[in-house]
């Protein structure tokens, strides 16, 4: 299944409390549960004003639908073509 990186512009994301992050996670998971098993949230990276989320989904439309239902922006969605790491140099 394709993997995607989603850039979400959320002002002051880095200042969100643990409780606010938990609430956001619960909301996202509830929407995902309603959408079925074809879309999966892997993890997210929180920066000052953005979240970078890693998802598995069959297509971009499902990512956009999750954003619409959850109320979280999906300002940019990119399909991951390959993953590299230090071991790639070996």
Helices and strands as residue ranges (DSSP letters): E 3-9, G 13-15, H 18-35, E 40-46, E 50-56, H 60-70, E 76-79, G 86-89
